[in-house]
Amino acid sequence: MTDVLLRGRLLSFNDEPLAGEESTGVFTYIEDGGLLIRDGRIVAMDDFAVLQAGDGRNVEVKDHRPHLILPGFIDTHIHFPQMQVVGSYAGALMEWLSKYTFVEEQKFSDQGHPERIASAFFDELIRHGTTTAAAYCSVHKASVKAFFAESHRRNLRMVAGKVMMDRNAPPGLLDTPQSGYDDSKALIAEWHGKGRQLYAITPRFAPTSTPEQLQMTGTLVQEHPDLHVQTHLCENTAEIAFVAELFPWSRDYTNVYEHYGLLGQKTLLGHCIHLTDAEIGAIANAGSVAVFCPTSNLFIGSGLFDLARLRTSNPPVRNAIATDIGGGTSYSMLRTLDEGYKILNIQGQRYHPLRSFYQVTLGNARALSLEGVIGSFTPGAEADCVVLDARATPAMRIRMETVETLVEELFLMQTMGDDRSIAEVYVAGRAAKSALAN
């Protein structure tokens, strides 16, 4: 057995703190805590003195005081092939795709390129405290193989899939309904459930798939009902108008996915900005997840995500938050939370720091249907952890002199933090960020 005992201030959520500080029983905070890890899983979370006198006796201690230890951050929408288009200048979504993204993604047919980017991609996630992500690969099988091979080597919990698209893209990025189906089947057989790897059926979005491809995508979903499905929805008004032209029979954009059987409990819908009431109802009734991508929505100028409208529907729409690299501008979930706070605040929606940190841990785990596996320090959960330093920069140190509560500290890290605030990252109980320097 491989045991380790982490020492520090521990914070883990049990439920969503909808009432902020007034919420009771929704999180566990231990000032001098111990997190006992055995063979990559959580054994116990308790006072350090209690664990050291009991099950943690004679176990190696990693002392991270005075830092805060949380479950590893979870990113629910990110594009692995877009590392080299972050910060590309364009006015709107469709221009950005055609001018930069589709050009970049064609490189993933080049030998060695997917492997190089995969290594850099996971380095960047670890640097920023992200231990799980739902990722889009390119249309090429090689991109998926490179992604999962590197993730498996690092023992990360990842969700990913081959993008499927057979129209409205350059020839070098097109598959066919049959090849998209066949390639996805082969990749599912090779990678889903291998170590900590999970496969996601990944039609890019309705504009780049013919009805025939979406039909075959629905067949994949029927054949593999346990898999995630990920795509984009209602990000941009021009995109929505294009979908109406391509699918004139559909009630709305969401109805296209509904028609082909792509909505379900494990469906992740990126953006969901410009939804009608009917679309909100369809998403809510299917139990699908609306993924908030704040830095991307601001950068591309797509619009403002209305969380309150989604949450007050009956039933409420499940939600998540994500970086959306490379439309997004930062790999950091802290920076993502900061921009998300601003988007909601400008609409008169207060987003409490406890809710923010719930969302990037247990909340996003629930969105991925992985509660109890990741996202909390529940006994038996996989031991992915992030160690946060609220004094990581001179500006943060001077501000911390006036911080008096845990909530104030969280909000400071959300507002001013970045990769420098990530003191250490543990992947299945093993230090990962410090290992990057070796």
C-alpha positions as CSV (number, residue, x, y, z in Angstrom):
1,M,0.0,0.0,0.0
2,T,1.1,3.6,-0.7
3,D,-0.2,6.0,2.0
4,V,0.2,9.7,2.4
5,L,-1.2,12.2,4.8
6,L,-1.8,15.7,3.6
7,R,-1.9,18.4,6.2
8,G,-3.5,21.8,5.8
9,R,-6.8,23.7,5.9
10,L,-9.3,21.3,4.2
11,L,-12.4,22.4,2.4
12,S,-14.8,19.9,0.7
13,F,-18.4,20.4,-0.4
14,N,-21.3,18.1,0.4
15,D,-24.0,20.1,-1.5
16,E,-24.5,23.5,-3.3
17,P,-24.4,26.5,-0.8
18,L,-27.3,28.3,-2.4
19,A,-27.6,30.6,0.7
20,G,-23.9,31.5,0.9
21,E,-22.6,31.8,4.4
22,E,-26.2,31.1,5.7
23,S,-26.0,27.6,4.2
24,T,-25.6,24.8,6.8
25,G,-24.2,21.3,6.4
26,V,-23.2,21.9,2.7
27,F,-19.4,21.9,3.2
28,T,-16.8,20.6,5.6
29,Y,-13.9,22.9,6.7
30,I,-11.1,21.8,9.0
31,E,-8.6,24.4,10.1
32,D,-5.8,21.9,10.9
33,G,-6.9,19.0,8.8
34,G,-5.5,15.7,7.7
35,L,-6.4,14.0,4.4
36,L,-5.4,10.3,4.5
37,I,-4.8,8.8,1.0
38,R,-4.2,5.2,0.2
39,D,-3.4,3.8,-3.2
40,G,-4.7,6.9,-4.9
41,R,-8.0,7.2,-3.0
42,I,-9.4,9.1,-0.1
43,V,-9.5,7.1,3.1
44,A,-10.5,9.8,5.6
45,M,-10.7,13.5,6.2
46,D,-10.5,14.6,9.8
47,D,-8.5,16.7,12.3
48,F,-4.8,16.1,11.6
49,A,-4.2,15.1,15.2
50,V,-6.9,12.5,15.1
51,L,-5.7,10.9,11.9
52,Q,-2.0,10.9,13.0
53,A,-2.9,9.2,16.2
54,G,-5.0,6.6,14.4
55,D,-5.1,5.3,10.8
56,G,-2.5,7.9,9.8
57,R,0.1,6.8,12.3
58,N,3.6,6.3,10.8
59,V,2.3,7.6,7.4
60,E,4.4,10.1,5.4
61,V,3.1,13.6,6.0
62,K,3.0,16.4,3.4
63,D,2.6,19.6,5.3
64,H,0.9,22.3,3.3
65,R,0.1,24.7,6.1
66,P,-1.1,27.5,6.0
67,H,-2.5,26.7,2.5
68,L,-6.0,25.6,1.7
69,I,-6.5,22.1,0.2
70,L,-9.6,21.4,-2.0
71,P,-10.5,18.6,-4.5
72,G,-8.9,19.2,-7.9
73,F,-10.6,21.6,-10.2
74,I,-12.8,20.2,-13.0
75,D,-13.1,21.9,-16.4
76,T,-16.2,20.7,-18.3
77,H,-15.6,22.2,-21.8
78,I,-12.1,22.6,-23.4
79,H,-10.6,22.1,-26.8
80,F,-7.3,20.2,-26.7
81,P,-6.3,21.1,-30.3
82,Q,-6.7,24.9,-29.8
83,M,-3.7,25.6,-27.6
84,Q,-2.1,27.6,-30.4
85,V,-5.1,29.8,-31.2
86,V,-5.7,31.3,-27.8
87,G,-5.9,35.0,-28.1
88,S,-6.4,35.1,-31.9
89,Y,-8.0,38.3,-33.0
90,A,-11.5,37.9,-34.6
91,G,-14.8,39.6,-34.4
92,A,-17.2,36.7,-33.9
93,L,-17.5,33.0,-33.6
94,M,-17.8,31.9,-37.3
95,E,-14.9,34.2,-38.3
96,W,-12.8,32.9,-35.5
97,L,-13.5,29.3,-36.5
98,S,-12.7,29.7,-40.1
99,K,-9.8,32.0,-39.8
100,Y,-7.9,30.3,-37.0
101,T,-9.4,27.2,-35.4
102,F,-10.0,25.1,-38.5
103,V,-6.5,26.1,-39.8
104,E,-4.9,25.0,-36.5
105,E,-6.9,21.7,-36.2
106,Q,-5.7,20.5,-39.6
107,K,-2.2,20.2,-38.1
108,F,-3.4,17.3,-36.1
109,S,-2.9,15.0,-39.1
110,D,0.8,15.7,-38.9
111,Q,2.9,13.0,-37.4
112,G,4.2,14.0,-33.9
113,H,2.0,17.2,-33.6
114,P,-0.8,15.6,-31.5
115,E,1.7,14.1,-29.1
116,R,3.6,17.4,-28.6
117,I,0.4,19.3,-28.0
118,A,-1.0,16.6,-25.6
119,S,2.1,16.9,-23.4
120,A,1.9,20.7,-23.3
121,F,-1.8,20.6,-22.7
122,F,-1.7,18.4,-19.6
123,D,1.3,20.4,-18.3
124,E,-0.9,23.5,-18.5
125,L,-3.9,21.9,-16.8
126,I,-1.8,20.7,-13.9
127,R,-0.1,24.1,-13.6
128,H,-3.5,25.6,-13.1
129,G,-4.9,23.0,-10.7
130,T,-7.2,21.2,-13.2
131,T,-7.2,17.5,-12.6
132,T,-10.2,16.5,-14.8
133,A,-11.5,18.0,-18.0
134,A,-14.1,17.2,-20.7
135,A,-12.2,17.8,-23.8
136,Y,-12.8,18.0,-27.6
137,C,-10.0,16.4,-29.7
138,S,-9.8,17.1,-33.5
139,V,-11.5,15.0,-36.2
140,H,-8.4,12.9,-36.5
141,K,-8.1,9.6,-34.7
142,A,-4.5,10.3,-34.0
143,S,-5.5,13.3,-31.8
144,V,-7.6,11.2,-29.6
145,K,-5.0,8.5,-29.3
146,A,-2.4,11.1,-28.3
147,F,-4.7,12.7,-25.8
148,F,-5.7,9.5,-24.1
149,A,-2.2,8.0,-24.2
150,E,-0.7,11.0,-22.4
151,S,-3.6,11.3,-19.9
152,H,-3.3,7.5,-19.1
153,R,0.4,7.9,-18.7
154,R,-0.2,10.6,-16.1
155,N,-3.1,8.7,-14.5
156,L,-5.5,11.6,-14.9
157,R,-9.3,11.3,-14.9
158,M,-10.3,12.7,-18.4
159,V,-13.4,12.7,-20.6
160,A,-12.7,13.2,-24.3
161,G,-13.7,12.3,-27.8
162,K,-13.1,12.6,-31.5
163,V,-14.9,15.6,-33.1
164,M,-17.4,14.4,-35.7
165,M,-18.1,16.8,-38.6
166,D,-18.8,16.1,-42.3
167,R,-19.7,19.6,-43.7
168,N,-19.0,23.3,-43.5
169,A,-15.3,22.9,-42.7
170,P,-12.1,22.5,-44.8
171,P,-11.7,19.1,-46.5
172,G,-8.8,18.2,-44.2
173,L,-11.3,18.3,-41.2
174,L,-14.2,16.4,-42.7
175,D,-15.1,12.8,-41.9
176,T,-18.2,11.1,-43.2
177,P,-21.3,9.7,-41.4
178,Q,-19.9,6.2,-41.7
179,S,-16.2,7.0,-40.9
180,G,-17.2,9.2,-38.0
181,Y,-19.2,6.4,-36.6
182,D,-16.6,3.7,-37.2
183,D,-13.7,5.8,-35.8
184,S,-15.7,6.6,-32.7
185,K,-16.6,3.0,-32.2
186,A,-13.0,1.9,-32.5
187,L,-11.8,4.6,-30.1
188,I,-14.5,3.8,-27.6
189,A,-13.4,0.1,-27.6
190,E,-9.7,1.1,-27.2
191,W,-10.0,3.8,-24.6
192,H,-13.3,4.0,-22.7
193,G,-12.7,2.6,-19.2
194,K,-9.0,2.2,-19.7
195,G,-7.5,3.4,-16.4
196,R,-9.2,6.6,-15.7
197,Q,-10.2,7.5,-19.2
198,L,-13.8,8.1,-20.3
199,Y,-15.0,8.6,-23.9
200,A,-17.4,11.3,-25.0
201,I,-19.4,11.1,-28.2
202,T,-18.5,14.5,-29.8
203,P,-20.4,16.0,-32.7
204,R,-18.9,19.4,-32.9
205,F,-22.2,21.3,-33.4
206,A,-25.2,21.1,-35.7
207,P,-23.7,23.4,-38.4
208,T,-20.9,21.0,-39.1
209,S,-22.9,17.7,-39.2
210,T,-25.3,16.6,-41.8
211,P,-28.6,15.0,-40.8
212,E,-27.1,11.6,-41.8
213,Q,-24.2,12.1,-39.4
214,L,-26.4,13.2,-36.6
215,Q,-28.5,10.2,-37.2
216,M,-25.5,7.9,-36.8
217,T,-24.4,9.9,-33.8
218,G,-27.8,9.1,-32.2
219,T,-27.1,5.4,-33.0
220,L,-23.8,5.6,-31.2
221,V,-25.6,7.1,-28.2
222,Q,-28.2,4.3,-28.2
223,E,-25.4,1.7,-28.4
224,H,-23.4,3.3,-25.6
225,P,-25.9,4.9,-23.2
226,D,-23.3,5.2,-20.5
227,L,-21.1,7.6,-22.5
228,H,-21.0,11.3,-22.3
229,V,-22.2,13.4,-25.2
230,Q,-20.7,16.9,-25.8
231,T,-21.5,19.6,-28.3
232,H,-22.2,23.3,-28.6
233,L,-25.6,25.1,-28.4
234,C,-26.9,28.6,-28.9
235,E,-23.5,30.4,-28.5
236,N,-24.0,33.0,-31.2
237,T,-26.9,34.6,-33.0
238,A,-25.4,34.1,-36.4
239,E,-24.8,30.4,-35.6
240,I,-28.5,30.0,-34.5
241,A,-29.6,31.5,-37.8
242,F,-27.4,29.2,-39.7
243,V,-28.8,26.2,-37.9
244,A,-32.3,27.4,-38.8
245,E,-31.3,27.4,-42.5
246,L,-29.7,24.0,-42.4
247,F,-32.6,22.3,-40.4
248,P,-35.7,24.2,-41.6
249,W,-38.0,21.6,-40.1
250,S,-36.7,22.1,-36.5
251,R,-38.6,24.1,-33.9
252,D,-35.3,25.6,-32.7
253,Y,-31.6,24.7,-32.4
254,T,-32.1,22.5,-29.3
255,N,-34.7,20.5,-31.2
256,V,-32.1,19.4,-33.7
257,Y,-30.2,17.5,-30.9
258,E,-33.5,16.4,-29.3
259,H,-34.7,15.0,-32.7
260,Y,-31.6,12.8,-33.1
261,G,-31.6,11.5,-29.5
262,L,-28.6,13.4,-28.3
263,L,-30.1,15.0,-25.1
264,G,-29.7,13.1,-21.9
265,Q,-28.4,13.1,-18.4
266,K,-24.8,12.9,-19.6
267,T,-25.1,15.5,-22.4
268,L,-22.9,18.6,-22.0
269,L,-24.1,21.6,-24.0
270,G,-21.5,24.3,-24.3
271,H,-22.6,28.0,-24.0
272,C,-26.4,27.9,-24.0
273,I,-26.6,31.7,-24.1
274,H,-29.5,32.5,-26.5
275,L,-32.1,29.9,-25.5
276,T,-35.8,30.2,-25.9
277,D,-38.2,29.2,-23.1
278,A,-39.0,26.0,-25.1
279,E,-35.3,25.2,-25.4
280,I,-34.8,25.6,-21.7
281,G,-37.7,23.3,-21.0
282,A,-36.3,20.6,-23.3
283,I,-32.9,20.8,-21.8
284,A,-34.3,20.7,-18.2
285,N,-36.6,17.8,-18.9
286,A,-33.8,15.8,-20.5
287,G,-31.5,16.5,-17.5
288,S,-28.8,17.8,-19.8
289,V,-26.1,20.3,-18.7
290,A,-25.7,23.9,-19.8
291,V,-22.0,24.8,-19.6
292,F,-21.1,28.4,-18.8
293,C,-17.9,29.5,-20.6
294,P,-17.4,33.1,-19.4
295,T,-14.0,34.0,-20.7
296,S,-14.9,32.7,-24.2
297,N,-18.3,34.4,-24.3
298,L,-16.7,37.7,-23.4
299,F,-13.7,37.3,-25.8
300,I,-15.7,36.3,-28.8
301,G,-18.6,38.6,-27.9
302,S,-21.2,36.0,-27.9
303,G,-23.4,37.3,-25.0
304,L,-24.1,36.9,-21.3
305,F,-25.0,33.5,-19.7
306,D,-28.2,33.9,-17.7
307,L,-27.7,31.4,-14.8
308,A,-30.8,32.6,-12.8
309,R,-33.1,32.0,-15.8
310,L,-31.9,28.5,-16.1
311,R,-32.0,27.7,-12.4
312,T,-35.5,29.0,-11.9
313,S,-37.0,26.9,-14.7
314,N,-39.1,24.0,-13.6
315,P,-37.3,21.7,-13.4
316,P,-34.1,23.7,-13.1
317,V,-31.4,23.2,-15.8
318,R,-28.3,21.5,-14.5
319,N,-25.2,23.7,-15.0
320,A,-21.4,23.7,-15.1
321,I,-18.6,26.1,-15.7
322,A,-15.6,25.8,-18.0
323,T,-12.6,27.6,-19.7
324,D,-13.5,26.8,-23.3
325,I,-9.8,27.1,-24.4
326,G,-9.1,28.3,-27.1
327,G,-12.1,30.6,-27.4
328,G,-11.5,31.0,-23.7
329,T,-8.5,33.1,-22.7
330,S,-7.2,31.3,-19.6
331,Y,-6.6,27.7,-18.5
332,S,-7.3,28.8,-14.9
333,M,-10.5,27.9,-13.3
334,L,-9.8,30.8,-10.9
335,R,-9.7,33.3,-13.8
336,T,-12.8,31.6,-15.2
337,L,-14.7,32.1,-11.9
338,D,-13.6,35.7,-11.8
339,E,-15.1,36.4,-15.3
340,G,-18.2,34.4,-14.5
341,Y,-18.8,36.5,-11.4
342,K,-18.6,39.6,-13.4
343,I,-21.0,38.3,-16.1
344,L,-23.6,37.4,-13.5
345,N,-23.1,40.5,-11.4
346,I,-23.7,42.8,-14.3
347,Q,-27.1,41.1,-14.7
348,G,-27.9,41.6,-11.0
349,Q,-27.1,38.0,-10.1
350,R,-24.9,37.5,-7.0
351,Y,-22.5,34.6,-7.2
352,H,-21.2,33.8,-3.8
353,P,-17.6,32.5,-3.4
354,L,-18.8,29.3,-1.7
355,R,-21.0,28.6,-4.8
356,S,-18.0,29.3,-7.1
357,F,-15.7,26.9,-5.4
358,Y,-18.5,24.3,-5.1
359,Q,-19.0,24.6,-8.8
360,V,-15.4,23.9,-9.9
361,T,-15.3,20.9,-7.6
362,L,-18.4,18.9,-6.6
363,G,-20.7,20.9,-8.8
364,N,-18.8,20.1,-12.0
365,A,-18.3,16.5,-10.8
366,R,-22.1,16.2,-10.6
367,A,-22.5,17.8,-14.0
368,L,-20.2,15.0,-15.3
369,S,-22.2,12.4,-13.4
370,L,-19.0,11.6,-11.4
371,E,-20.1,12.5,-7.9
372,G,-18.4,10.2,-5.5
373,V,-15.6,9.6,-8.0
374,I,-14.1,13.0,-8.1
375,G,-14.9,16.5,-6.8
376,S,-15.0,15.8,-3.0
377,F,-13.0,14.3,-0.2
378,T,-15.6,11.5,0.3
379,P,-14.0,8.3,1.4
380,G,-13.4,6.1,-1.6
381,A,-13.2,9.0,-4.0
382,E,-10.1,9.4,-6.2
383,A,-7.5,11.6,-4.5
384,D,-7.2,14.5,-6.9
385,C,-6.4,17.6,-4.9
386,V,-5.3,21.2,-5.3
387,V,-3.3,23.2,-2.8
388,L,-4.2,26.9,-2.9
389,D,-1.9,29.8,-1.8
390,A,-3.8,33.0,-1.1
391,R,-0.5,34.9,-0.7
392,A,1.0,33.8,-4.0
393,T,1.8,37.3,-5.2
394,P,2.9,40.6,-3.5
395,A,-0.5,42.1,-4.3
396,M,-2.3,39.2,-2.8
397,R,-0.1,39.2,0.3
398,I,-0.9,42.8,1.1
399,R,-4.6,42.2,0.6
400,M,-4.5,39.1,2.8
401,E,-3.5,41.3,5.7
402,T,-7.1,42.5,5.9
403,V,-8.8,39.2,5.1
404,E,-10.6,37.8,8.1
405,T,-12.8,34.9,6.9
406,L,-12.6,31.8,4.7
407,V,-15.1,33.4,2.3
408,E,-13.0,36.5,1.9
409,E,-10.0,34.4,1.2
410,L,-11.8,32.4,-1.4
411,F,-13.1,35.5,-3.1
412,L,-9.6,37.0,-3.1
413,M,-8.2,33.9,-4.8
414,Q,-11.0,33.9,-7.3
415,T,-10.4,37.6,-8.1
416,M,-6.7,37.9,-8.1
417,G,-5.4,34.3,-8.3
418,D,-4.0,32.4,-11.3
419,D,-1.5,29.5,-11.8
420,R,0.8,31.2,-9.2
421,S,-1.9,30.5,-6.5
422,I,-1.6,26.7,-7.2
423,A,1.0,25.7,-4.7
424,E,0.7,21.9,-5.5
425,V,-1.5,19.5,-7.3
426,Y,-2.1,15.8,-6.4
427,V,-3.2,13.3,-9.0
428,A,-4.5,10.1,-7.5
429,G,-2.4,11.0,-4.4
430,R,0.8,11.8,-6.2
431,A,2.3,15.3,-6.4
432,A,2.1,16.4,-10.0
433,K,2.8,20.2,-10.2
434,S,6.1,20.0,-8.4
435,A,7.0,17.1,-10.6
436,L,6.7,19.3,-13.8
437,A,9.9,21.1,-12.8
438,N,11.9,17.8,-12.5
